[in-house]
Amino acid sequence: MTKKIMSKKISFADAFQELESITEWFETQNVDLDEGVKKFERGLELAKTLKEKLADVENTVITLKKKFSDLDNPQDL
């Protein structure tokens, strides 16, 4: 399974935690250039996945608000 496919199935919390871990790794004094490039790429993949998941949740919230908008106007019930 490729990293791109794995990132689609990773939970939001796990993706965020992994991205935090990569960020912390870059803050260390001994950063290996080759490993850094790989981690940077993975970080971008995770950031993209997190952004997509947030957009999905936002769309779901918008849909739910529209579906239940009649609850805002109790006289319409």
N, CA, C and O atoms as a Maestro MAE file, in Angstrom:
{
 s_m_m2io_version
 :::
 2.0.0
}

f_m_ct {
 s_m_title
 :::
 protein
 m_atom[308] {
  # First column is atom index #
  i_m_mmod_type
  r_m_x_coord
  r_m_y_coord
  r_m_z_coord
  i_m_residue_number
  s_m_chain_name
  s_m_pdb_residue_name
  s_m_pdb_atom_name
  i_m_atomic_number
  :::
  1 25 0.848 -1.177 0.000 1 A "MET " " N  " 7
  2 3 0.000 0.000 0.000 1 A "MET " " CA " 6
  3 2 0.892 1.237 0.000 1 A "MET " " C  " 6
  4 15 1.810 1.351 0.812 1 A "MET " " O  " 8
  5 25 0.616 2.156 -0.910 2 A "THR " " N  " 7
  6 3 1.446 3.359 -0.986 2 A "THR " " CA " 6
  7 2 1.077 4.338 0.112 2 A "THR " " C  " 6
  8 15 0.015 4.248 0.727 2 A "THR " " O  " 8
  9 25 1.977 5.268 0.338 3 A "LYS " " N  " 7
  10 3 1.737 6.267 1.380 3 A "LYS " " CA " 6
  11 2 0.512 7.112 1.069 3 A "LYS " " C  " 6
  12 15 -0.231 7.491 1.974 3 A "LYS " " O  " 8
  13 25 0.297 7.412 -0.224 4 A "LYS " " N  " 7
  14 3 -0.848 8.251 -0.587 4 A "LYS " " CA " 6
  15 2 -2.159 7.535 -0.278 4 A "LYS " " C  " 6
  16 15 -3.105 8.159 0.203 4 A "LYS " " O  " 8
  17 25 -2.224 6.248 -0.545 5 A "ILE " " N  " 7
  18 3 -3.430 5.486 -0.231 5 A "ILE " " CA " 6
  19 2 -3.585 5.380 1.274 5 A "ILE " " C  " 6
  20 15 -4.691 5.528 1.794 5 A "ILE " " O  " 8
  21 25 -2.488 5.126 1.984 6 A "MET " " N  " 7
  22 3 -2.547 5.027 3.436 6 A "MET " " CA " 6
  23 2 -3.029 6.325 4.049 6 A "MET " " C  " 6
  24 15 -3.785 6.300 5.020 6 A "MET " " O  " 8
  25 25 -2.610 7.460 3.506 7 A "SER " " N  " 7
  26 3 -2.977 8.729 4.108 7 A "SER " " CA " 6
  27 2 -4.475 8.999 3.985 7 A "SER " " C  " 6
  28 15 -5.030 9.739 4.797 7 A "SER " " O  " 8
  29 25 -5.131 8.422 3.000 8 A "LYS " " N  " 7
  30 3 -6.568 8.589 2.850 8 A "LYS " " CA " 6
  31 2 -7.328 7.826 3.935 8 A "LYS " " C  " 6
  32 15 -8.426 8.228 4.320 8 A "LYS " " O  " 8
  33 25 -6.750 6.730 4.428 9 A "LYS " " N  " 7
  34 3 -7.434 5.893 5.400 9 A "LYS " " CA " 6
  35 2 -7.027 6.197 6.829 9 A "LYS " " C  " 6
  36 15 -7.599 5.638 7.765 9 A "LYS " " O  " 8
  37 25 -6.072 7.051 7.011 10 A "ILE " " N  " 7
  38 3 -5.595 7.387 8.347 10 A "ILE " " CA " 6
  39 2 -6.616 8.313 9.019 10 A "ILE " " C  " 6
  40 15 -7.225 9.157 8.362 10 A "ILE " " O  " 8
  41 25 -6.793 8.149 10.318 11 A "SER " " N  " 7
  42 3 -7.732 9.014 11.030 11 A "SER " " CA " 6
  43 2 -7.154 10.424 11.127 11 A "SER " " C  " 6
  44 15 -5.948 10.634 10.995 11 A "SER " " O  " 8
  45 25 -8.042 11.373 11.359 12 A "PHE " " N  " 7
  46 3 -7.608 12.758 11.493 12 A "PHE " " CA " 6
  47 2 -6.615 12.903 12.641 12 A "PHE " " C  " 6
  48 15 -5.580 13.556 12.506 12 A "PHE " " O  " 8
  49 25 -6.945 12.284 13.773 13 A "ALA " " N  " 7
  50 3 -6.078 12.394 14.955 13 A "ALA " " CA " 6
  51 2 -4.708 11.782 14.692 13 A "ALA " " C  " 6
  52 15 -3.688 12.354 15.078 13 A "ALA " " O  " 8
  53 25 -4.677 10.622 14.038 14 A "ASP " " N  " 7
  54 3 -3.395 9.970 13.751 14 A "ASP " " CA " 6
  55 2 -2.573 10.788 12.754 14 A "ASP " " C  " 6
  56 15 -1.358 10.915 12.908 14 A "ASP " " O  " 8
  57 25 -3.229 11.338 11.739 15 A "ALA " " N  " 7
  58 3 -2.520 12.154 10.748 15 A "ALA " " CA " 6
  59 2 -1.946 13.406 11.401 15 A "ALA " " C  " 6
  60 15 -0.812 13.798 11.124 15 A "ALA " " O  " 8
  61 25 -2.737 14.025 12.267 16 A "PHE " " N  " 7
  62 3 -2.282 15.234 12.955 16 A "PHE " " CA " 6
  63 2 -1.102 14.914 13.866 16 A "PHE " " C  " 6
  64 15 -0.123 15.658 13.915 16 A "PHE " " O  " 8
  65 25 -1.206 13.808 14.581 17 A "GLN " " N  " 7
  66 3 -0.129 13.407 15.486 17 A "GLN " " CA " 6
  67 2 1.155 13.111 14.704 17 A "GLN " " C  " 6
  68 15 2.244 13.505 15.123 17 A "GLN " " O  " 8
  69 25 1.026 12.416 13.569 18 A "GLU " " N  " 7
  70 3 2.208 12.123 12.757 18 A "GLU " " CA " 6
  71 2 2.824 13.415 12.212 18 A "GLU " " C  " 6
  72 15 4.046 13.554 12.181 18 A "GLU " " O  " 8
  73 25 1.994 14.342 11.788 19 A "LEU " " N  " 7
  74 3 2.497 15.615 11.284 19 A "LEU " " CA " 6
  75 2 3.214 16.394 12.389 19 A "LEU " " C  " 6
  76 15 4.250 17.011 12.141 19 A "LEU " " O  " 8
  77 25 2.671 16.369 13.592 20 A "GLU " " N  " 7
  78 3 3.346 17.006 14.735 20 A "GLU " " CA " 6
  79 2 4.701 16.362 14.996 20 A "GLU " " C  " 6
  80 15 5.678 17.050 15.290 20 A "GLU " " O  " 8
  81 25 4.755 15.042 14.888 21 A "SER " " N  " 7
  82 3 5.997 14.312 15.104 21 A "SER " " CA " 6
  83 2 7.055 14.712 14.071 21 A "SER " " C  " 6
  84 15 8.226 14.889 14.404 21 A "SER " " O  " 8
  85 25 6.626 14.852 12.820 22 A "ILE " " N  " 7
  86 3 7.549 15.271 11.760 22 A "ILE " " CA " 6
  87 2 8.049 16.686 12.041 22 A "ILE " " C  " 6
  88 15 9.235 16.970 11.877 22 A "ILE " " O  " 8
  89 25 7.160 17.561 12.458 23 A "THR " " N  " 7
  90 3 7.540 18.939 12.785 23 A "THR " " CA " 6
  91 2 8.573 18.961 13.905 23 A "THR " " C  " 6
  92 15 9.565 19.687 13.831 23 A "THR " " O  " 8
  93 25 8.337 18.166 14.935 24 A "GLU " " N  " 7
  94 3 9.290 18.089 16.050 24 A "GLU " " CA " 6
  95 2 10.637 17.554 15.582 24 A "GLU " " C  " 6
  96 15 11.682 18.014 16.042 24 A "GLU " " O  " 8
  97 25 10.619 16.579 14.664 25 A "TRP " " N  " 7
  98 3 11.866 16.010 14.143 25 A "TRP " " CA " 6
  99 2 12.692 17.104 13.469 25 A "TRP " " C  " 6
  100 15 13.910 17.157 13.635 25 A "TRP " " O  " 8
  101 25 12.029 17.976 12.709 26 A "PHE " " N  " 7
  102 3 12.741 19.054 12.024 26 A "PHE " " CA " 6
  103 2 13.306 20.080 12.996 26 A "PHE " " C  " 6
  104 15 14.238 20.807 12.651 26 A "PHE " " O  " 8
  105 25 12.767 20.150 14.185 27 A "GLU " " N  " 7
  106 3 13.252 21.116 15.175 27 A "GLU " " CA " 6
  107 2 14.495 20.629 15.911 27 A "GLU " " C  " 6
  108 15 15.081 21.380 16.690 27 A "GLU " " O  " 8
  109 25 14.906 19.381 15.675 28 A "THR " " N  " 7
  110 3 16.112 18.866 16.316 28 A "THR " " CA " 6
  111 2 17.350 19.444 15.633 28 A "THR " " C  " 6
  112 15 17.276 19.965 14.520 28 A "THR " " O  " 8
  113 25 18.470 19.343 16.313 29 A "GLN " " N  " 7
  114 3 19.721 19.887 15.784 29 A "GLN " " CA " 6
  115 2 20.318 19.022 14.669 29 A "GLN " " C  " 6
  116 15 20.986 19.558 13.784 29 A "GLN " " O  " 8
  117 25 20.102 17.721 14.684 30 A "ASN " " N  " 7
  118 3 20.762 16.785 13.761 30 A "ASN " " CA " 6
  119 2 19.794 16.284 12.696 30 A "ASN " " C  " 6
  120 15 19.317 15.152 12.780 30 A "ASN " " O  " 8
  121 25 19.504 17.098 11.714 31 A "VAL " " N  " 7
  122 3 18.571 16.731 10.657 31 A "VAL " " CA " 6
  123 2 19.358 16.190 9.466 31 A "VAL " " C  " 6
  124 15 20.228 16.870 8.921 31 A "VAL " " O  " 8
  125 25 19.039 14.955 9.072 32 A "ASP " " N  " 7
  126 3 19.644 14.332 7.898 32 A "ASP " " CA " 6
  127 2 18.904 14.820 6.654 32 A "ASP " " C  " 6
  128 15 17.676 14.754 6.598 32 A "ASP " " O  " 8
  129 25 19.638 15.305 5.664 33 A "LEU " " N  " 7
  130 3 19.031 15.898 4.476 33 A "LEU " " CA " 6
  131 2 18.158 14.903 3.715 33 A "LEU " " C  " 6
  132 15 17.026 15.229 3.357 33 A "LEU " " O  " 8
  133 25 18.664 13.700 3.465 34 A "ASP " " N  " 7
  134 3 17.898 12.711 2.704 34 A "ASP " " CA " 6
  135 2 16.624 12.300 3.443 34 A "ASP " " C  " 6
  136 15 15.552 12.206 2.845 34 A "ASP " " O  " 8
  137 25 16.752 12.062 4.716 35 A "GLU " " N  " 7
  138 3 15.581 11.705 5.504 35 A "GLU " " CA " 6
  139 2 14.637 12.905 5.622 35 A "GLU " " C  " 6
  140 15 13.417 12.745 5.663 35 A "GLU " " O  " 8
  141 25 15.207 14.082 5.676 36 A "GLY " " N  " 7
  142 3 14.401 15.296 5.762 36 A "GLY " " CA " 6
  143 2 13.505 15.488 4.550 36 A "GLY " " C  " 6
  144 15 12.356 15.908 4.685 36 A "GLY " " O  " 8
  145 25 14.017 15.187 3.379 37 A "VAL " " N  " 7
  146 3 13.219 15.313 2.153 37 A "VAL " " CA " 6
  147 2 12.046 14.331 2.198 37 A "VAL " " C  " 6
  148 15 10.923 14.679 1.831 37 A "VAL " " O  " 8
  149 25 12.312 13.112 2.646 38 A "LYS " " N  " 7
  150 3 11.243 12.111 2.749 38 A "LYS " " CA " 6
  151 2 10.188 12.549 3.767 38 A "LYS " " C  " 6
  152 15 8.987 12.432 3.524 38 A "LYS " " O  " 8
  153 25 10.650 13.048 4.892 39 A "LYS " " N  " 7
  154 3 9.715 13.495 5.930 39 A "LYS " " CA " 6
  155 2 8.934 14.723 5.465 39 A "LYS " " C  " 6
  156 15 7.750 14.861 5.772 39 A "LYS " " O  " 8
  157 25 9.586 15.602 4.734 40 A "PHE " " N  " 7
  158 3 8.915 16.772 4.202 40 A "PHE " " CA " 6
  159 2 7.797 16.361 3.247 40 A "PHE " " C  " 6
  160 15 6.693 16.902 3.306 40 A "PHE " " O  " 8
  161 25 8.087 15.410 2.375 41 A "GLU " " N  " 7
  162 3 7.072 14.916 1.442 41 A "GLU " " CA " 6
  163 2 5.898 14.292 2.208 41 A "GLU " " C  " 6
  164 15 4.736 14.549 1.895 41 A "GLU " " O  " 8
  165 25 6.216 13.477 3.206 42 A "ARG " " N  " 7
  166 3 5.165 12.844 4.005 42 A "ARG " " CA " 6
  167 2 4.346 13.911 4.731 42 A "ARG " " C  " 6
  168 15 3.124 13.796 4.830 42 A "ARG " " O  " 8
  169 25 5.004 14.928 5.229 43 A "GLY " " N  " 7
  170 3 4.305 16.009 5.901 43 A "GLY " " CA " 6
  171 2 3.327 16.720 4.978 43 A "GLY " " C  " 6
  172 15 2.217 17.065 5.382 43 A "GLY " " O  " 8
  173 25 3.750 16.938 3.729 44 A "LEU " " N  " 7
  174 3 2.852 17.560 2.762 44 A "LEU " " CA " 6
  175 2 1.660 16.662 2.453 44 A "LEU " " C  " 6
  176 15 0.535 17.142 2.315 44 A "LEU " " O  " 8
  177 25 1.909 15.349 2.344 45 A "GLU " " N  " 7
  178 3 0.808 14.410 2.121 45 A "GLU " " CA " 6
  179 2 -0.181 14.445 3.281 45 A "GLU " " C  " 6
  180 15 -1.395 14.454 3.077 45 A "GLU " " O  " 8
  181 25 0.352 14.466 4.497 46 A "LEU " " N  " 7
  182 3 -0.505 14.512 5.683 46 A "LEU " " CA " 6
  183 2 -1.288 15.820 5.734 46 A "LEU " " C  " 6
  184 15 -2.479 15.816 6.044 46 A "LEU " " O  " 8
  185 25 -0.636 16.927 5.436 47 A "ALA " " N  " 7
  186 3 -1.312 18.226 5.444 47 A "ALA " " CA " 6
  187 2 -2.448 18.240 4.420 47 A "ALA " " C  " 6
  188 15 -3.526 18.769 4.691 47 A "ALA " " O  " 8
  189 25 -2.207 17.665 3.258 48 A "LYS " " N  " 7
  190 3 -3.245 17.590 2.231 48 A "LYS " " CA " 6
  191 2 -4.413 16.739 2.713 48 A "LYS " " C  " 6
  192 15 -5.573 17.111 2.537 48 A "LYS " " O  " 8
  193 25 -4.110 15.609 3.315 49 A "THR " " N  " 7
  194 3 -5.149 14.727 3.834 49 A "THR " " CA " 6
  195 2 -5.960 15.429 4.916 49 A "THR " " C  " 6
  196 15 -7.189 15.351 4.920 49 A "THR " " O  " 8
  197 25 -5.280 16.114 5.833 50 A "LEU " " N  " 7
  198 3 -5.973 16.839 6.898 50 A "LEU " " CA " 6
  199 2 -6.877 17.929 6.318 50 A "LEU " " C  " 6
  200 15 -8.003 18.120 6.777 50 A "LEU " " O  " 8
  201 25 -6.388 18.625 5.329 51 A "LYS " " N  " 7
  202 3 -7.182 19.683 4.688 51 A "LYS " " CA " 6
  203 2 -8.425 19.091 4.027 51 A "LYS " " C  " 6
  204 15 -9.512 19.660 4.125 51 A "LYS " " O  " 8
  205 25 -8.267 17.947 3.354 52 A "GLU " " N  " 7
  206 3 -9.402 17.293 2.701 52 A "GLU " " CA " 6
  207 2 -10.420 16.818 3.731 52 A "GLU " " C  " 6
  208 15 -11.626 16.968 3.537 52 A "GLU " " O  " 8
  209 25 -9.928 16.243 4.832 53 A "LYS " " N  " 7
  210 3 -10.836 15.768 5.880 53 A "LYS " " CA " 6
  211 2 -11.599 16.933 6.512 53 A "LYS " " C  " 6
  212 15 -12.792 16.815 6.787 53 A "LYS " " O  " 8
  213 25 -10.923 18.047 6.740 54 A "LEU " " N  " 7
  214 3 -11.589 19.229 7.285 54 A "LEU " " CA " 6
  215 2 -12.652 19.761 6.311 54 A "LEU " " C  " 6
  216 15 -13.738 20.162 6.731 54 A "LEU " " O  " 8
  217 25 -12.335 19.762 5.025 55 A "ALA " " N  " 7
  218 3 -13.302 20.220 4.023 55 A "ALA " " CA " 6
  219 2 -14.518 19.297 4.002 55 A "ALA " " C  " 6
  220 15 -15.649 19.767 3.880 55 A "ALA " " O  " 8
  221 25 -14.293 17.990 4.119 56 A "ASP " " N  " 7
  222 3 -15.406 17.038 4.163 56 A "ASP " " CA " 6
  223 2 -16.304 17.295 5.367 56 A "ASP " " C  " 6
  224 15 -17.529 17.282 5.251 56 A "ASP " " O  " 8
  225 25 -15.693 17.527 6.513 57 A "VAL " " N  " 7
  226 3 -16.470 17.799 7.721 57 A "VAL " " CA " 6
  227 2 -17.244 19.108 7.565 57 A "VAL " " C  " 6
  228 15 -18.412 19.195 7.945 57 A "VAL " " O  " 8
  229 25 -16.595 20.111 7.011 58 A "GLU " " N  " 7
  230 3 -17.270 21.387 6.800 58 A "GLU " " CA " 6
  231 2 -18.483 21.215 5.883 58 A "GLU " " C  " 6
  232 15 -19.553 21.761 6.154 58 A "GLU " " O  " 8
  233 25 -18.315 20.462 4.812 59 A "ASN " " N  " 7
  234 3 -19.428 20.210 3.894 59 A "ASN " " CA " 6
  235 2 -20.551 19.445 4.582 59 A "ASN " " C  " 6
  236 15 -21.727 19.722 4.350 59 A "ASN " " O  " 8
  237 25 -20.194 18.489 5.423 60 A "THR " " N  " 7
  238 3 -21.196 17.735 6.174 60 A "THR " " CA " 6
  239 2 -21.971 18.645 7.110 60 A "THR " " C  " 6
  240 15 -23.193 18.544 7.209 60 A "THR " " O  " 8
  241 25 -21.269 19.529 7.792 61 A "VAL " " N  " 7
  242 3 -21.926 20.466 8.716 61 A "VAL " " CA " 6
  243 2 -22.875 21.383 7.944 61 A "VAL " " C  " 6
  244 15 -23.993 21.633 8.396 61 A "VAL " " O  " 8
  245 25 -22.450 21.877 6.809 62 A "ILE " " N  " 7
  246 3 -23.299 22.742 5.991 62 A "ILE " " CA " 6
  247 2 -24.552 21.990 5.552 62 A "ILE " " C  " 6
  248 15 -25.661 22.520 5.622 62 A "ILE " " O  " 8
  249 25 -24.366 20.755 5.102 63 A "THR " " N  " 7
  250 3 -25.498 19.925 4.674 63 A "THR " " CA " 6
  251 2 -26.461 19.681 5.826 63 A "THR " " C  " 6
  252 15 -27.676 19.784 5.658 63 A "THR " " O  " 8
  253 25 -25.921 19.358 6.993 64 A "LEU " " N  " 7
  254 3 -26.769 19.113 8.161 64 A "LEU " " CA " 6
  255 2 -27.518 20.372 8.584 64 A "LEU " " C  " 6
  256 15 -28.690 20.304 8.955 64 A "LEU " " O  " 8
  257 25 -26.855 21.507 8.530 65 A "LYS " " N  " 7
  258 3 -27.512 22.757 8.899 65 A "LYS " " CA " 6
  259 2 -28.670 23.054 7.946 65 A "LYS " " C  " 6
  260 15 -29.727 23.516 8.374 65 A "LYS " " O  " 8
  261 25 -28.467 22.787 6.653 66 A "LYS " " N  " 7
  262 3 -29.544 22.994 5.679 66 A "LYS " " CA " 6
  263 2 -30.688 22.017 5.939 66 A "LYS " " C  " 6
  264 15 -31.859 22.394 5.897 66 A "LYS " " O  " 8
  265 25 -30.343 20.777 6.204 67 A "LYS " " N  " 7
  266 3 -31.350 19.735 6.419 67 A "LYS " " CA " 6
  267 2 -32.218 20.043 7.629 67 A "LYS " " C  " 6
  268 15 -33.422 19.787 7.618 67 A "LYS " " O  " 8
  269 25 -31.612 20.587 8.661 68 A "PHE " " N  " 7
  270 3 -32.332 20.850 9.896 68 A "PHE " " CA " 6
  271 2 -32.582 22.343 10.133 68 A "PHE " " C  " 6
  272 15 -32.786 22.769 11.270 68 A "PHE " " O  " 8
  273 25 -32.566 23.119 9.074 69 A "SER " " N  " 7
  274 3 -32.764 24.564 9.214 69 A "SER " " CA " 6
  275 2 -34.136 24.902 9.768 69 A "SER " " C  " 6
  276 15 -34.315 25.968 10.356 69 A "SER " " O  " 8
  277 25 -35.110 24.015 9.593 70 A "ASP " " N  " 7
  278 3 -36.442 24.280 10.118 70 A "ASP " " CA " 6
  279 2 -36.446 24.329 11.646 70 A "ASP " " C  " 6
  280 15 -37.382 24.866 12.238 70 A "ASP " " O  " 8
  281 25 -35.436 23.787 12.282 71 A "LEU " " N  " 7
  282 3 -35.358 23.841 13.736 71 A "LEU " " CA " 6
  283 2 -35.052 25.252 14.231 71 A "LEU " " C  " 6
  284 15 -35.314 25.585 15.387 71 A "LEU " " O  " 8
  285 25 -34.499 26.071 13.348 72 A "ASP " " N  " 7
  286 3 -34.229 27.456 13.711 72 A "ASP " " CA " 6
  287 2 -35.513 28.284 13.772 72 A "ASP " " C  " 6
  288 15 -35.552 29.319 14.439 72 A "ASP " " O  " 8
  289 25 -36.551 27.839 13.089 73 A "ASN " " N  " 7
  290 3 -37.827 28.540 13.033 73 A "ASN " " CA " 6
  291 2 -38.933 27.626 13.562 73 A "ASN " " C  " 6
  292 15 -39.638 27.004 12.768 73 A "ASN " " O  " 8
  293 25 -39.098 27.532 14.867 74 A "PRO " " N  " 7
  294 3 -40.071 26.611 15.446 74 A "PRO " " CA " 6
  295 2 -41.500 26.874 14.998 74 A "PRO " " C  " 6
  296 15 -42.312 25.948 15.010 74 A "PRO " " O  " 8
  297 25 -41.844 28.099 14.602 75 A "GLN " " N  " 7
  298 3 -43.210 28.362 14.170 75 A "GLN " " CA " 6
  299 2 -43.529 27.670 12.860 75 A "GLN " " C  " 6
  300 15 -44.703 27.493 12.533 75 A "GLN " " O  " 8
  301 25 -42.498 27.268 12.088 76 A "ASP " " N  " 7
  302 3 -42.720 26.585 10.798 76 A "ASP " " CA " 6
  303 2 -43.014 25.105 10.973 76 A "ASP " " C  " 6
  304 15 -43.390 24.439 10.009 76 A "ASP " " O  " 8
  305 25 -42.852 24.567 12.191 77 A "LEU " " N  " 7
  306 3 -43.065 23.123 12.412 77 A "LEU " " CA " 6
  307 2 -44.498 22.745 12.422 77 A "LEU " " C  " 6
  308 15 -44.825 21.571 12.597 77 A "LEU " " O  " 8
  :::
 }
 m_bond[307] {
  # First column is bond index #
  i_m_from
  i_m_to
  i_m_order
  :::
  1 1 2 1
  2 2 3 1
  3 3 4 2
  4 3 5 1
  5 5 6 1
  6 6 7 1
  7 7 8 2
  8 7 9 1
  9 9 10 1
  10 10 11 1
  11 11 12 2
  12 11 13 1
  13 13 14 1
  14 14 15 1
  15 15 16 2
  16 15 17 1
  17 17 18 1
  18 18 19 1
  19 19 20 2
  20 19 21 1
  21 21 22 1
  22 22 23 1
  23 23 24 2
  24 23 25 1
  25 25 26 1
  26 26 27 1
  27 27 28 2
  28 27 29 1
  29 29 30 1
  30 30 31 1
  31 31 32 2
  32 31 33 1
  33 33 34 1
  34 34 35 1
  35 35 36 2
  36 35 37 1
  37 37 38 1
  38 38 39 1
  39 39 40 2
  40 39 41 1
  41 41 42 1
  42 42 43 1
  43 43 44 2
  44 43 45 1
  45 45 46 1
  46 46 47 1
  47 47 48 2
  48 47 49 1
  49 49 50 1
  50 50 51 1
  51 51 52 2
  52 51 53 1
  53 53 54 1
  54 54 55 1
  55 55 56 2
  56 55 57 1
  57 57 58 1
  58 58 59 1
  59 59 60 2
  60 59 61 1
  61 61 62 1
  62 62 63 1
  63 63 64 2
  64 63 65 1
  65 65 66 1
  66 66 67 1
  67 67 68 2
  68 67 69 1
  69 69 70 1
  70 70 71 1
  71 71 72 2
  72 71 73 1
  73 73 74 1
  74 74 75 1
  75 75 76 2
  76 75 77 1
  77 77 78 1
  78 78 79 1
  79 79 80 2
  80 79 81 1
  81 81 82 1
  82 82 83 1
  83 83 84 2
  84 83 85 1
  85 85 86 1
  86 86 87 1
  87 87 88 2
  88 87 89 1
  89 89 90 1
  90 90 91 1
  91 91 92 2
  92 91 93 1
  93 93 94 1
  94 94 95 1
  95 95 96 2
  96 95 97 1
  97 97 98 1
  98 98 99 1
  99 99 100 2
  100 99 101 1
  101 101 102 1
  102 102 103 1
  103 103 104 2
  104 103 105 1
  105 105 106 1
  106 106 107 1
  107 107 108 2
  108 107 109 1
  109 109 110 1
  110 110 111 1
  111 111 112 2
  112 111 113 1
  113 113 114 1
  114 114 115 1
  115 115 116 2
  116 115 117 1
  117 117 118 1
  118 118 119 1
  119 119 120 2
  120 119 121 1
  121 121 122 1
  122 122 123 1
  123 123 124 2
  124 123 125 1
  125 125 126 1
  126 126 127 1
  127 127 128 2
  128 127 129 1
  129 129 130 1
  130 130 131 1
  131 131 132 2
  132 131 133 1
  133 133 134 1
  134 134 135 1
  135 135 136 2
  136 135 137 1
  137 137 138 1
  138 138 139 1
  139 139 140 2
  140 139 141 1
  141 141 142 1
  142 142 143 1
  143 143 144 2
  144 143 145 1
  145 145 146 1
  146 146 147 1
  147 147 148 2
  148 147 149 1
  149 149 150 1
  150 150 151 1
  151 151 152 2
  152 151 153 1
  153 153 154 1
  154 154 155 1
  155 155 156 2
  156 155 157 1
  157 157 158 1
  158 158 159 1
  159 159 160 2
  160 159 161 1
  161 161 162 1
  162 162 163 1
  163 163 164 2
  164 163 165 1
  165 165 166 1
  166 166 167 1
  167 167 168 2
  168 167 169 1
  169 169 170 1
  170 170 171 1
  171 171 172 2
  172 171 173 1
  173 173 174 1
  174 174 175 1
  175 175 176 2
  176 175 177 1
  177 177 178 1
  178 178 179 1
  179 179 180 2
  180 179 181 1
  181 181 182 1
  182 182 183 1
  183 183 184 2
  184 183 185 1
  185 185 186 1
  186 186 187 1
  187 187 188 2
  188 187 189 1
  189 189 190 1
  190 190 191 1
  191 191 192 2
  192 191 193 1
  193 193 194 1
  194 194 195 1
  195 195 196 2
  196 195 197 1
  197 197 198 1
  198 198 199 1
  199 199 200 2
  200 199 201 1
  201 201 202 1
  202 202 203 1
  203 203 204 2
  204 203 205 1
  205 205 206 1
  206 206 207 1
  207 207 208 2
  208 207 209 1
  209 209 210 1
  210 210 211 1
  211 211 212 2
  212 211 213 1
  213 213 214 1
  214 214 215 1
  215 215 216 2
  216 215 217 1
  217 217 218 1
  218 218 219 1
  219 219 220 2
  220 219 221 1
  221 221 222 1
  222 222 223 1
  223 223 224 2
  224 223 225 1
  225 225 226 1
  226 226 227 1
  227 227 228 2
  228 227 229 1
  229 229 230 1
  230 230 231 1
  231 231 232 2
  232 231 233 1
  233 233 234 1
  234 234 235 1
  235 235 236 2
  236 235 237 1
  237 237 238 1
  238 238 239 1
  239 239 240 2
  240 239 241 1
  241 241 242 1
  242 242 243 1
  243 243 244 2
  244 243 245 1
  245 245 246 1
  246 246 247 1
  247 247 248 2
  248 247 249 1
  249 249 250 1
  250 250 251 1
  251 251 252 2
  252 251 253 1
  253 253 254 1
  254 254 255 1
  255 255 256 2
  256 255 257 1
  257 257 258 1
  258 258 259 1
  259 259 260 2
  260 259 261 1
  261 261 262 1
  262 262 263 1
  263 263 264 2
  264 263 265 1
  265 265 266 1
  266 266 267 1
  267 267 268 2
  268 267 269 1
  269 269 270 1
  270 270 271 1
  271 271 272 2
  272 271 273 1
  273 273 274 1
  274 274 275 1
  275 275 276 2
  276 275 277 1
  277 277 278 1
  278 278 279 1
  279 279 280 2
  280 279 281 1
  281 281 282 1
  282 282 283 1
  283 283 284 2
  284 283 285 1
  285 285 286 1
  286 286 287 1
  287 287 288 2
  288 287 289 1
  289 289 290 1
  290 290 291 1
  291 291 292 2
  292 291 293 1
  293 293 294 1
  294 294 295 1
  295 295 296 2
  296 295 297 1
  297 297 298 1
  298 298 299 1
  299 299 300 2
  300 299 301 1
  301 301 302 1
  302 302 303 1
  303 303 304 2
  304 303 305 1
  305 305 306 1
  306 306 307 1
  307 307 308 2
  :::
 }
}
